[in-house]
Each structure stands twice: as C-alpha cells, then as structure tokens.
Amino acid sequence: MNSSTSQVAPGLQRNVLLFVIIPMLLLSGIAVRVGLYVATEYVNDNLRTELDLIGRAIRIPLSDAMTNNDMATVNTHLDSVFTIGRINGAAVYNTNGEMVAATGTIEKDLSDSNMANLVVTTGEQKDSYRTSEGKAFFSHFFPIINRSGQIHGLLQINRKASDFEESFSALSTKAWLVWLLIAGISLLVMWKGYQHAIGNAVNRLISSMREVASGNRQHRADVSGPTEIREIAKGLNLMLDKIKLSEEETALEQDKKLLAEKQLKEQESLALIGHLVSGIAHELGAPLSVISGRTERLKRRNRPAEEEKELIAIDGQVTRLISMVEQLQAFAYKPEVNFEKIDLQDLISQAMRRLSYELPLDDIDRCVSQHIQNDVIYADKIRLELAVVNLLRNALQACVSSVIISAEVKHHHVIIAITDDGPGIAEGSSLDALIKPFYSTKPQGEGTGLGLAIVDQVMQEHGGKLMLENNKNTGLCATLTFAQKRKE
C-alpha cells in the first residue's frame, strides 16, 4: 500500500469511530450510568427498609416507656438497637427537639432542625444525610406516637454514610471496569473488522482512482470487496469506458470539423482568387518571360554604364512582378503533399539562393546569420522551401541590420525560427488577421499580402503551426513548428 493511499483510509476509519463506535460507547456509558443509579436506589431502598423495620420494632415500646416516664426502659431499647451491626447511633427527642436519651453517634439537639419539625408536624417518616461532630451518617426519623395517636416524641436512628457509599462505590467500580473492557474490545473489533471488511477494498479503489488521475486512462478498478464498494468500482469503470468512448467520438468529430474547415477555406480561397490568378498568370506570365529574356540578352552586350544601370532596374522590376505572379500561383495551387528526405542546411541554402534573384546576395550575406543543425527531416521540400522564402523575405525587408535563422529537430519536432531586429508587429495585431489573404502591413504597392497566408497554408499541410511573436526588445520572431515524420 502506497503512502498516498494509506493517508486516505483513516478518514473513513475516523468517521466510523466518530459516528458509530463513539456514539455506541456513549450510549452504553449512559446505560451503565442509569443502571448504577437504579442499582443505587435499590440498595438505598434496602438500607432504608432495614432502618424502617428496626424503627417499627422499637417505636411502640419506646412510646409506652416514655408515657410511663421509664427512662431505663428507653435506654435499654436504644442499646438494643445500637447492638445491631450497621447501626452506629440512636436517640429519642421530645417534640421540641430536645434529647431525652441517646446512644452512639447522635445529634444532641434538633430544636433547630427543619427535618425534625417536619416529622413532628406531619407524623411521616423522613430520612437524609447529615453530619455531626465531623462525621457523616444517614439518619432515619420516626415519630413516636402514643396509644392515643398523639406524637409525643421523635426517634432518630443513624447509620454510617460510608455504608451506602461503599456499596455504591463497589458496584460502580465493577460496572465501569466492565464498560472499559467492552469499549476496548469494541475498538479492537472495529479496527480489525474495518481492515478486513472495508479498509482493504477502499484502499484498492483509492489506488485505482489515483492511477487514473495520473493519466492512465486504460486502468480499470478491481471489482471486489463489499457490495457497495463493488458498485462504486463498477461505476468508476463504466465512467472511464464512457469517457474513452466520448473522447474517441470527440476526436473523430474534431477531425471532421478540421477537414470541413480546411475544405471551406480552400473553397473560399479558390473562389476569391481562382479566376484572378488564371488570368494574371496567362496574361502576365508570357510577357514577363519575354521581357526578362530580352533584358538578359541586352545585359550581355557591352553597353554604356548608364544604359546598364537602366537594364538592371528593368530586370529588378520584372523579377518583382514574376515573384508576385508566383505568390498568387502558390496560394491558389494546392498540390498533394509529398514528404521526402531533406537536409536542413540544404533547405535554408536553397531558400537564400532563391531570394538572391530578388535582393543583392551581398545584402543577404551581410544581414543573415545562420544557426542550422546538421539534421535530416522529412517534409515537402518545395512547399517548405516556399514557406521559408516568404518568412525570410519579410524579415530582410523589415530588419535594420540583422536577421537570424535557426533550424533544429527537438523532441521529434522540426523548429525553424527566423528573427529580425525590425519594428515587429503592431500591438493588437492578431495572427488570424495577419494570415488573411491580401492583408498586408506594408505600404501600398509593396507585396501581395499573401506571404503569411502561404506560410500558414504550408504549415497546415504539414500538420504544424506558424507562430509570430515580438522580441523582448525589438524585432519579430517567426517560428515554424511541425512534427517530424517518416516517409511511408
């Protein structure tokens, strides 16, 4: 059992202890207390009965002796009471509470005693715990009634209070010892019973839940233990099966949704520029090729410097127009992705070579620094090169003095990053807006607004993504990331 599981089980143990065992023990303790009270009353009643019998036995002879003023007989009867084992005092008082005769531990004067006055007044027997000379005793008072029915005295018989206390104490000690024994046995039985009947099954269930929480969706709980635990385990397994089925259905729906979105986007793009591209490619393609070819032939002839300069300007503008036509064609044309083995360094070198037809090679070499790993990847060479060319062109156009391009394979993902020291993207600009066809942040007349749209399109074809993020100080970092694939 692991530590994380064992920490949970005591919660159920604690609840069983707090809400089952302790209440049962408290109820049993209350039952013991009530039983002791009943037993104490029973013992006290027996002791009172004994005193009542003694009082009844000597009350009439004492009344006759007092009527005859025979004090010797009165003392004799009191002495006879005192000889009984558990009696430690007896006394006779007149109706004013003044002592007439006594033996043993007694109260010498009851003239101020409410109890004595009550017995004389009502003619009823009374008893209570009392103290005299620092000694505690239990007193039973009897009215002494003559044969005419008149009360002319009071009999007090005392018994040690310790007789009652010792009797109750012995009984109480035995009862609470038995209760403690039962409580200890109950706790032991609870502990063992909990572990055998509930604890082990609960711990297994908790372990299964933690296994699932750690990410193992294939794990299923052991259906064992008490009926309730088995039902919970079955419910957990059923829930996991439904979650798995739901995730599979969600993934399938997501794939369908992505496919539908992709198709819709392609349709919108084709509808937007399809007719435009076909016309431009046909109408401009051939004339531009002718102009480019004638310009190259003229440049090969020896011309004055001024004319050479003009030819170079014409060639640059033609190249720019050809590049724009290629951008339109690249966006409209959706070739089937053809993954092949590509060397990262060759990919970047070829992209820079293509840019050299648009920008002076010296400018490219001066601005661009490379950090390319010597890795081999699998991708569509033509399309990926087109994406890199577009990002590199944007970086060279935006930079002040530096463009850094890095490429590596990390954690089975191809990562190509191009960083410039230009102004970056404006605050509040979103990637969705930047990759929208024909959207451009450049001045009017510069660019087609299709560069990032093409890059995003290529990344979709590779199952990857384009990320644009401003650098901390200045400039922009454009990153292409897609999973490394093997050629099938």
N, C-alpha and C positions, 0 to 999 in steps of 0.2 A: 504493500500500500504506500503510495507516494505521500509526501508531506502535504501537498496541496489538497489531496482528498481527505486525509485524516483530520484536517483542520475544520472540515465542514460537518462531519458526523457528530461531533459534540453538540452542535446546535440542536439537532433532533433529540439527542440524549438529554440536553439541558431542558428542552421543552417537556419531554416525558417526565423528567424529575420534578420540574416546577408545577406542571399542570395535572399530573397523575399521582406520582408517588408521594410528594409532599402533602397535597390535599388529603390523600388517603391516610397518611400518618397523622395529620392534624385531626382528622375525623376520629381516628382510633384513639388519639390522645384525649380528645373531648369525651369520647365514650368512657375511657378509663377514669377521667375526672368525674364524670357523672356517676359512674359506678362506685367510685370511692365516696362520693357524697352520700349516695344511697346506703352504702355499707356503714358509713359513719353514723348516719341517722339511725340505722338499725341497731348498731352497737350502743349508741346513746339511749335508745329506747329501752334496750335490755337493762342497761345500768339504772335507768330511771324506774323501770319496773321493779328491780330488786329493792331500790330505796322505798318505793311505794309500798311494797309488801311488808318491809320492816316497819315503816311508819304506821301502817294499818294495824300491825300486830300489837304495838305498844301504846297506840294512841288512846284507846278506851281505858286500859289500866292506869295510864298516866292521868287521864281526866278524873277517874274515881279517886286516885291518891291526892290530886290537887283539891278536889272537892272536900276531902276529909282532912286536908292540910297535913297529909302524911308525907313529909319530905324524904324520910328514909326510904319509903317505897319508891318515890320518884327517882331517887339516886340509884336505887337498885335496878330499876328498869333501864335507866340510861347506861349504867355499867354493862348491863346485859347486851345492849346494842353495840357498845364500844368494843366488846369482845369479838364481834363478827369481823372476819379478816380484813375486808376492804373499807371498813368504816373507821375514820380517824377522828371523829368528834360528834357529840350530840349535846343539845341544850334545850331547856324549857324556859320560855319567856312568858310574862304576863301580857295582857292585851296592850300595855303601854310600851312594850318592847324591852322591859327591864328583865334581866336574867334572874331566874328562880333557882335553877340547878343546871349543872353542866359537867361534862367530862370530855377530855381530849382537846383537840383544836377547835375553838369556837370563837364567836364574836361576843364580846362582853355586853354590848349594848346595841339594841336595834331600834331605839326610840326614834332615830332619825332615818331609819331605813324605809324607803318607799315600798320595797318589796314586802316587808313585814306588815306595814299598814294596809297594803292591798290584800294580803291573805286574811287579816283580821276583818277587814271590811266586807270582802266578797265571800269568805268562807271556802275559797277554792285553793287547791294545792298549787304551789309555784316552785320553780327551780331556776337557778342561774349560777354562773361562775362568779366567784367572789374571792377577795383576798383579805387576810388578817395576819398581822404581825409578819408581813413579808411572805406569807405562804398562800399559794393559790389552791382553791378547792372548789368542788361542785356542791352546792347546797340545795337541799330539798326542804321546802317549808310545808308543814301540815297545820291546819287549825285544830286546836284541842277543844272539842265540843262536849259539854256535859250531857247527862241523860235528859235534860230538859230542852236540849237543842240549842243552848246558848254557847257562844265562843267565849271561853274564859282563859285562853292561853294559846301559845304558839310553840310548835316543836320544830327544831332545826336539826337535820341530820347531814353531816358533811362527809364528803368522800374526796380523796385526792384528785385534783385535776389531771395529774400525771397518769392516772389510770385510764382516763379517756384518751389523752394524748398518746400514751404508749401504744394503746390498742390501735388507734388510727395510724400512727407512725409505722408500726409493723406492717399493717395491711397496705399502706401507701407505698412503702419501700418495695414490697413484693410485686405490687401491681406495676409500678414504673420500671422495675427491672425486667419484668415480662414484656412490657411495651418496648423497651430498648432492644431486647433480644429480637422481637418480631420486626422492629424497624431495621435492624442490621441485616437480618435475613432477607427482608424485602428489598433492600438496596442491592444486596449481592445477587439475588434472583433477577432483579431488574437489569443489572449490568450484563450478566451472562445471557439472559433472555434477549436483551436488546441486540447484543452482538450476534447471537445465533439466528434470531428471527428477523431482525430489521437491519441492523448496522452493516453487515457484510453486503447485503443486497443494495442498500442505499449507497455505500461506498463504490460499488461496481457501477451503479448508474451515474454517480457523480463523475467517476473517471471517464465514462463514455462521453458525457457532456463536455468535459474539458478537452477530450480528444477531438471532438467535432469543432469546438470553439477554436482550437489551434489551427484549423484549416483542413483537417482530414475529413472531407465530406463523404468518403467511402466507408467510414467506420459505422458500425451498427451496434446498438446496445445489446448486452446479453439478457435475454428474456428468461429470468429465473427469480426465485425468491417468493415472497408473499404475493397474493393475488393483486393487491393494489400496486405493488412495485412492478409486477409483470405488465399490468395495464399501462403504467407510465412508460415503461421501456418500449412496449408495442407502439404507443402513441408517438414517442420520440422517433422510432424507426420509420413509422408511417409519414411523419412530418418531413424527415430527411429525404424519403423517397419522393414526396410531392415537391419538395424544394428542388431536388435534382431534375425532376421532370419539368418543373416550371422554368428552371434555368436553361434547360435544353430548348424548350419552346421559345423562351425569350431570345436566346442566341439565334435560333432559326428565323424568328421574326425580325431581329435586328439585321441579319444578313439580307433578308428580303427587302427590308426598308432601305439599307445602304445601296442595294442593287437598283431599287426603284429610283432613289435619289440620283444615283450615278447616271442612269438612263435618262432621267428627266433633264439633268444638267447637260448631258450630251445633246439631247434634242434641242434644248433652248439655245445652246451654243451654235449648233448647226443651222438652226432656223435664223439666228441672228446674223451670222456672217457667211453662211454657206454660199448664198448667191453672190455676195460681195467678193469673196475670195476667188471663186471661179472666174469671175470677170476680171479682177485685178491681175490674177496670175496669168491669164491669157493675154490681156491687153498690154500689160507692162513687162511681162517676162521676156518675150521675144525682143522688143525694142531695147530693153536694158541690156540684154546679152549682146546685141549688135553694137550698142554704144560702148560697152565695156571692151569688146574685142577691138573695135576701131581705135579706141583710146590707147590700148596696149600697143597696137602697131605703130601709132604715131609716136608714142614714147620711146620706141626702139630706134627711131630715126634721130639723127642729130638735129636738134632744134635749139634756137636761142634760149637763153635762161628764162626769159620772161614767158615764152610760149610753153616751156617745160613746166613752169610753175602753174600755168593755167590748166595744162593737161592733168597734172596731179590733182588739182582741185576738182576737175570734172570727174576723174576716176574715183575720188573720195565720195562725191555725192552719188555717183552711180552705185558704188558699193553700199552706201547707206540705204538707197532705195531697194536694192536687191535684198539687203538684210531685213527690211520691213516686209517685203513680199514673203520671205522665208518664215518670218514670225507668224504672219497670217496663215500660211500653209500649215505650219507646225501646230497651230491651235485648232484648225479645222480638221486636220487629218488625225485619225485615231487608229494608229497601227496596232496590230497584235503584238503584245509584249513578248520579246524574245530574250530570255535570260541566257547569258553566256559568260564565260570566264574572262574577267577584266583585271588588268594590273592598275592599281590606284594611281601610281605615278604616271603611267602612260595616259590614263584618262585625263588627269589635270594638264599634262603637257599638250595633249591634243586640243583641249579647250582653249588654252592660251594661244596655241598656233592659229586657231580659227579667229580669235579676237585680233590677231596681228594684221588681218586683212582690213579691219576697221580702224584700229588705233596703231600708232607707231610702236614697233616692237621695243624700241629703246625705252619708251614711256612705261610700257608694261613691265619690262625687266627692272626698271628703276623703282617702281611703286610696289610691286608684288614680292612678298617673301613667302616661301613655302615651308610647310612642316608636314610632309607626306610620309606615312608609314609604307614600308615595302610589303603591302598586303595584296592578296588576290581576292576579289569578290565576284559574286555572280549577280548580274544585272543586265538590263537592256542598254547596251553600250551607246547606241545612237541617241536614245531618249535621255539617258542620264547625262551624257555629254552636253546635250542641248540645255538641260536644266542648269548645269554648272556654268555654261557660257552666259546664260541670261543673268545669273546672280553675279558673276564676275564682271560682266559689262556694267551692271548697275553700280557695283562697288567702285570700279575705276572712274565712272562718271561722277560719283558723289564724293570721292575721297579728296583729302587735302594733299597728303603726301604718302600715305601708306595703306596698303591692302595686305592682309594676312590670310592665307588659305591653308587650312589643315584638313587632313583626311586620315581616318583610322578605323579599325574594326575593334569594337569594345563590347564585351558581353553579348556577342553574337549579333551586334547591330553595326551597320555602316553609318559613320557620322562624318559628314563633310560640312565644315564651317568656314564661312568667308566673312572676315571682319574688316571694316574700313574706319577711317577717322573723320568721316564727313559729319554732317549735321544730324544724321539719324532720322527717324520717322517722327512726324509731328505728334505732340501729345493729344491723346484722344483718338488717334487713328487705330482702326481695328484690322486684324488680319483678313477678316471676311471682306472688308471694303477694298483692301489693297490687292487682293487676288481677283477682284471682279474684272471681267473683260473690259478693256478700253478705259479702265480707271488709271490715271497717272498723276503723280505729284510733280512731275517735271513741267517746265514751261511749255506752252503750246508750240507744237511743231517738233518737239524732241521726244522721240519714242512713240510706240503704238499703244502703250497701255496694256500689252499682252504678255510682257515678260514674266511677271509673277504668276499670272494665270496659267501660263505654260508650265512653270516650275511646279505649281500645285497639282496640275494635271499629271505630270510625270510621277510625283510622289504618290498620288492615288493609284497609279498603275503599279507601283512597287509596294503598295501596302504600307507606305510610310507617311511622314508628315513634314511640312515646312514650318519653321519657327522663325519669327523676326523679333529681335529684342535689342533695344538701345543699350549701348555700353554704359558703364557707370559714369565715366567722364564725358566722352564724346564718341560719336560714331554709331554704327549699327552692326549687329552680328546676325547673319542669315545662316540657318542650320538646316541641313537635310539629314533626316534620320529614317532608316528603314531596316527591317530585319534581314539578316544575311540568309540567303537561300542557296540551296544546292541545285545544280542543274539535274533535272529528272531525265 
